[in-house]
Structure formats: structure tokens, C-alpha cells
């Protein structure tokens, strides 16, 4: 997993994601940046499962390329929904990685 990433707290991008997902706290990856809403980076980094999930998304960006991955992710979500999106399934599996 990539350890080359930045964290942006109080991100408006993550705030929009939180509203869309109807959840209080959110992390969303765009490229090599993890955008956070309603969670401090120190708390996020201590949550190994959540960190591994987002690092998997960074790896997906690296594997597919920035624009191609965004396109593939949106298409996958439109076809199968957020929860059944294959990239989310892969990221949930990565949560268990040490």
C-alpha cells in the first residue's frame, strides 16, 4: 500500500460526501490526498481499518490513473450502487490488512 499521501482536514469535498452518504464523519480519496470531514487526522490515522480502506483507494488511483479511475468508479457506482461498487468491496477487504 502506498504511504505517499496527504491529509486535508475540514475538506469541503468530504463534507459533500458526508451529506450524500448521510453520515457524520467521512474520508474520501482524490488522487494521493485523503479528505476528511468531522474527524481529526490524528484520530483517523489511529483507526487502522479506516486508514487501510482509504490507502486502498490511493492504490486504485495509482493503478488506474487519476482520470480513468474517477470515470471507472463513477460508472461502477452508477451500475451497482456505492456499497456493491467493486472498488469499495476491494477497499473493505483491505481494511483487514495489517
Helices and strands as residue ranges (DSSP letters): E 6-8, H 12-21, E 26-30, E 33-37, H 41-46, H 48-64, H 66-84, H 86-94
